[in-house]
Amino acid sequence: MQSMPPIINISAYKFVTLDDTADMRPRFLQKCTDLGLKGTILLSPEGINMFLAGSRAAIDGYMDWMHADPRLADIVAKESLSEKQPFNRMLVRLKKEIITMKHPLIKPELGRAPAVSAKDLKRWLDQGHDDAGKPVVMVDTRNDFEVDVGTFQHTIDYRISKFSEFPDVIARHRDELNDKTVVTFCTGGIRCEKAAIYMKEVGYQSVYQLEGGILKYFEEVGGAHYQGDCFVFDHRTALDPQLQETETRQCFACRAVVTPREQLSPLYVEGKSCPHCAKVAEAA
């Protein structure tokens, strides 16, 4: 029996001024629907963010069509494979920001913070310092439940529950980090790009964003210096350093991440409840 061709999953974003998002929305929705793609596209005045999945031909067709817009012509997508479609439907949404930070003066389009490639970051972590000899500190800009699935070794995790909390937290820790080289990171690069710019604005002397985030790091250098998996916002829940789907799941009821070990609990009923639901109920 011949196996089905794999589903191509892409994630991509760009900070760029878009003053016609209301007109773009129906065009993007129609194109994705025609191609049989599923996922989510966010459009805002500050740019575009997208997570899409479909056949190789459909993804290539979409990228060719999107690149015809000069503003979006240089977008490069990160890819991974799955056996099943990880999204239920196709959404194109209009938002004020493609990643909510609530600091409107932070405009990546006007100038990015310095970025470090996956290969250079691995080399820094291998040797224990950057090319100038400064110690390297990793700062996770993701939400606490994402960090719990996996993160870089010895990373700083401020246990934020939403990205808009990050600016106040990181500003308070400037003095203790300013003698080090700080590398911000996230799943695909979008949050750490805003984070690094903000940190430069509030006086951090040596700060970089990880180019392409964790997924690009996995793609280029694997899991070196990383512990666990990477949470993703689709039905796959988490990917390992080989960009393969893992057994980690997210509870449909309380949205908590449920590890394979927790799935053995009698409290875990797929699609209905999990051990975290029981803890929430006890605390209520």
Secondary structure as UniProt FT lines:
FT   STRAND          7..15
FT   HELIX           21..35
FT   STRAND          38..44
FT   TURN            45..46
FT   STRAND          47..54
FT   HELIX           56..67
FT   HELIX           70..72
FT   TURN            73..74
FT   STRAND          78..82
FT   STRAND          90..94
FT   TURN            104..105
FT   HELIX           108..110
FT   STRAND          115..116
FT   HELIX           118..127
FT   TURN            131..132
FT   STRAND          136..140
FT   HELIX           144..147
FT   TURN            148..149
FT   STRAND          150..152
FT   TURN            153..154
FT   HELIX           163..165
FT   HELIX           166..172
FT   HELIX           174..177
FT   TURN            178..179
FT   STRAND          181..185
FT   HELIX           190..201
FT   TURN            202..203
FT   STRAND          207..210
FT   TURN            211..212
FT   HELIX           213..221
FT   TURN            222..225
FT   STRAND          226..228
FT   STRAND          230..231
FT   TURN            235..236
FT   STRAND          238..239
FT   TURN            241..242
FT   STRAND          249..250
FT   TURN            252..254
FT   STRAND          257..258
FT   TURN            260..261
FT   HELIX           262..264
FT   TURN            266..267
FT   TURN            270..272
FT   HELIX           275..283
//
